[in-house]
């Protein structure tokens, strides 16, 4: 677990920790605000039953579709942007 300030000021170290530990929790004012996962840890999480929406809040039902995530990041959407 690292503070948000430490994560910001030592991002390279945060990445090294994630690579080594697989997961690093980031807290701000004593409250968990983010979790950073290594690809290995993410793949392990996604292959468990809990990650598929069984007995867990994490899973496909809470993932944002890539096209929706892209649209949310676009400040000024082009006129021809398709929102399907």
Secondary structure as a PSIPRED ss2 file (coil, helix, strand):
# PSIPRED VFORMAT (PSIPRED V4.0)

   1 X C   1.000  0.000  0.000
   2 X E   0.000  0.000  1.000
   3 X E   0.000  0.000  1.000
   4 X H   0.000  1.000  0.000
   5 X H   0.000  1.000  0.000
   6 X H   0.000  1.000  0.000
   7 X H   0.000  1.000  0.000
   8 X H   0.000  1.000  0.000
   9 X H   0.000  1.000  0.000
  10 X C   1.000  0.000  0.000
  11 X H   0.000  1.000  0.000
  12 X H   0.000  1.000  0.000
  13 X H   0.000  1.000  0.000
  14 X H   0.000  1.000  0.000
  15 X H   0.000  1.000  0.000
  16 X H   0.000  1.000  0.000
  17 X H   0.000  1.000  0.000
  18 X H   0.000  1.000  0.000
  19 X H   0.000  1.000  0.000
  20 X H   0.000  1.000  0.000
  21 X H   0.000  1.000  0.000
  22 X C   1.000  0.000  0.000
  23 X E   0.000  0.000  1.000
  24 X E   0.000  0.000  1.000
  25 X E   0.000  0.000  1.000
  26 X E   0.000  0.000  1.000
  27 X E   0.000  0.000  1.000
  28 X E   0.000  0.000  1.000
  29 X C   1.000  0.000  0.000
  30 X C   1.000  0.000  0.000
  31 X E   0.000  0.000  1.000
  32 X E   0.000  0.000  1.000
  33 X E   0.000  0.000  1.000
  34 X E   0.000  0.000  1.000
  35 X E   0.000  0.000  1.000
  36 X E   0.000  0.000  1.000
  37 X E   0.000  0.000  1.000
  38 X C   1.000  0.000  0.000
  39 X H   0.000  1.000  0.000
  40 X H   0.000  1.000  0.000
  41 X H   0.000  1.000  0.000
  42 X H   0.000  1.000  0.000
  43 X H   0.000  1.000  0.000
  44 X H   0.000  1.000  0.000
  45 X H   0.000  1.000  0.000
  46 X H   0.000  1.000  0.000
  47 X C   1.000  0.000  0.000
  48 X C   1.000  0.000  0.000
  49 X C   1.000  0.000  0.000
  50 X H   0.000  1.000  0.000
  51 X H   0.000  1.000  0.000
  52 X H   0.000  1.000  0.000
  53 X C   1.000  0.000  0.000
  54 X C   1.000  0.000  0.000
  55 X C   1.000  0.000  0.000
  56 X C   1.000  0.000  0.000
  57 X C   1.000  0.000  0.000
  58 X C   1.000  0.000  0.000
  59 X C   1.000  0.000  0.000
  60 X H   0.000  1.000  0.000
  61 X H   0.000  1.000  0.000
  62 X H   0.000  1.000  0.000
  63 X C   1.000  0.000  0.000
  64 X C   1.000  0.000  0.000
  65 X C   1.000  0.000  0.000
  66 X H   0.000  1.000  0.000
  67 X H   0.000  1.000  0.000
  68 X H   0.000  1.000  0.000
  69 X H   0.000  1.000  0.000
  70 X H   0.000  1.000  0.000
  71 X H   0.000  1.000  0.000
  72 X H   0.000  1.000  0.000
  73 X H   0.000  1.000  0.000
  74 X C   1.000  0.000  0.000
  75 X C   1.000  0.000  0.000
  76 X C   1.000  0.000  0.000
  77 X C   1.000  0.000  0.000
  78 X C   1.000  0.000  0.000
  79 X C   1.000  0.000  0.000
  80 X C   1.000  0.000  0.000
  81 X C   1.000  0.000  0.000
  82 X C   1.000  0.000  0.000
  83 X C   1.000  0.000  0.000
  84 X C   1.000  0.000  0.000
